[in-house]
Amino acid sequence: MKIFCLILLMMCSSSKAGHALDSEQQRGKALLETLCGRCHAVSATGRSPHVDAPPFRTFGDDKLYDNDFGQRLQDGLTTIHPDMPAFRFSRTDAEAAVNYLKSLQAHKRPK
């Protein structure tokens, strides 16, 4: 019985490890929650507080894997949407934000 419990415990802990955020992703999530969470759904679930703000988990590969997206965050992200403020990220913050956003996409892909 002890062996069965040990195996079960190991299986449960290893399945959660695949979904754990690394420290850079955690920093990116915290940054996005602070800067963007007022309007956007930042996590893997939930609705955006602002009706016109897309949840970040819906960002597709064309945005996140575009090499210019991180640079646009550094240059100052602006849109034509009048409610969205302009943001300028440092290089390390932009990398952390993109890394976190990519992690959201990885969880919704079929394996």
C-alpha positions in Angstrom: 0.0 0.0 0.0 2.9 2.4 0.8 4.4 1.8 -2.6 1.0 2.5 -4.3 0.7 5.8 -2.4 4.2 6.8 -3.2 3.7 6.1 -6.9 0.4 8.0 -6.9 2.0 11.0 -5.1 4.9 11.0 -7.7 2.5 10.9 -10.6 0.4 13.8 -9.2 3.4 16.0 -8.4 5.0 15.4 -11.8 1.8 16.3 -13.7 1.6 19.7 -12.0 5.3 20.4 -12.7 4.6 20.6 -16.4 2.3 23.6 -15.8 4.4 25.4 -13.2 5.7 28.8 -14.3 9.4 29.5 -14.1 10.6 32.6 -12.3 10.7 34.7 -15.5 7.2 33.7 -16.4 6.0 34.5 -12.9 7.6 37.9 -13.2 6.0 38.4 -16.6 2.6 37.4 -15.3 2.9 39.8 -12.3 3.9 42.6 -14.6 1.0 42.0 -17.0 -1.5 41.7 -14.1 -0.3 45.1 -12.8 -0.2 46.9 -16.1 -2.9 45.2 -18.1 -5.2 43.3 -15.7 -7.5 46.2 -15.3 -8.8 45.5 -18.8 -7.4 42.2 -20.0 -7.8 38.6 -18.7 -4.2 37.8 -18.0 -4.5 34.2 -16.8 -5.4 31.0 -18.6 -9.1 31.4 -17.6 -11.5 34.2 -16.9 -13.1 37.0 -18.8 -11.5 40.4 -19.5 -12.9 43.2 -17.3 -13.1 45.4 -20.4 -15.5 44.1 -23.0 -13.2 45.2 -25.9 -10.0 43.9 -24.4 -9.1 40.3 -25.6 -8.0 37.8 -23.1 -4.2 37.3 -23.4 -4.7 33.6 -23.8 -6.3 34.3 -27.2 -3.2 35.8 -28.7 -2.1 33.6 -31.5 1.2 32.4 -32.7 1.3 35.2 -35.3 1.6 37.8 -32.5 3.6 35.9 -30.0 6.1 34.3 -32.3 6.6 37.5 -34.3 10.1 38.6 -33.5 8.9 42.2 -33.5 6.4 41.8 -30.7 8.9 42.0 -27.9 10.5 45.0 -29.6 7.2 46.7 -30.0 6.7 46.3 -26.2 10.1 48.0 -25.7 9.4 50.8 -28.2 6.1 51.6 -26.6 3.0 49.5 -27.3 0.1 51.7 -28.6 -3.1 50.9 -30.4 -5.9 52.8 -32.0 -8.2 51.8 -29.2 -8.8 55.0 -27.3 -9.1 53.3 -23.9 -5.7 51.6 -24.0 -2.8 53.5 -22.5 0.6 53.4 -24.1 3.2 51.1 -22.3 6.9 51.0 -22.7 8.7 47.8 -21.4 12.4 47.3 -20.6 14.0 44.6 -22.6 14.0 42.1 -19.7 10.3 43.0 -18.9 9.3 42.5 -22.5 11.1 39.1 -22.6 9.4 38.1 -19.4 6.0 39.2 -20.7 6.3 37.4 -24.0 7.6 34.3 -22.2 4.6 34.2 -20.0 2.2 34.8 -22.9 3.8 31.9 -24.8 3.3 29.7 -21.7 -0.4 30.4 -21.9 -0.5 29.3 -25.5 1.5 26.1 -24.7 -1.2 25.0 -22.1 -4.0 25.2 -24.6 -2.3 23.3 -27.4 -3.2 19.6 -27.7 -0.3 17.3 -26.8 
